[in-house]
Amino acid sequence: MGEGKMPIYEYVCPACELKFEMLRPMSRSNEKADCPECRQKSERVLSTFACCSTDSTGMASAIAGSGSS
């Protein structure tokens, strides 16, 4: 991924506990982000994801992840 593409990173505010997402360049991935509610510097947290598959009948089932973050 070059600087033209920006992944979404997740953060949790240590003051108000708000969980928020931010698009930023990979070069800034380790920088703290300002909470949109209280402006406190917030650490990045690991993101979760869900992966599903369908069988021959079209029934979906989870392969990995919890489906919620």
N, C-alpha and C positions, 0 to 999 in steps of 0.2 A: 504494500500500500504506500503510495507516495503522499506528499503533502496535500495534493489536490483532493484526496478522499479523507473524510473524517469519521472515525468510528464513534459510537455512543458509549460513554462511560457512565457508571452509576456511582453516586456519592451518598453518604449519610452524614448529616449534620450532628456534631457532638453536643451542641447546645439545645436545639429544639427537636432533634431526632427525625427531621424530615428526610425522606429518601427521594433523591431527584436524579435526573439524567442530564448529561451535557454532551453536545457534539464538540469535539476538539481534535486538533491534529495529534498524531501519534507522538510527535516531538514534545508535547505538553502533557502526556498521559500520566506522569508521576507528580504533576503539580497539584496542589490543593485547589479546590474550587470554592467560590463564595456561595453560601446558601442563599437561594432566592427569597427566603422568608426573613432571616435574621442577619444575613451577611457574614456569618461566622465561617472561617476557613474550614472546609470539610475534606476528609480523606476519601479517596476512591475505594470502593469495595468490589469484590468479585461479583460478576453478573451470573445469573443462572439462566438456563434456557431449557426448552422442551423439544423433544424430537419424537415424532409420531410416524407410524406406518399404517397402511391399510392392507387388509387381506383381500382375497378374491371376491368377497361379498361386499367390499366397500366399508367394512367395519374398521374404525380407527382404534389403535392401541398405542400406549406410550412405550417408547424404546428407552429414553433417558430423560432425566430432568424432572422437575416437579410441575412444570406448566405455569408456575407463577413465580414472581420474584419478590 
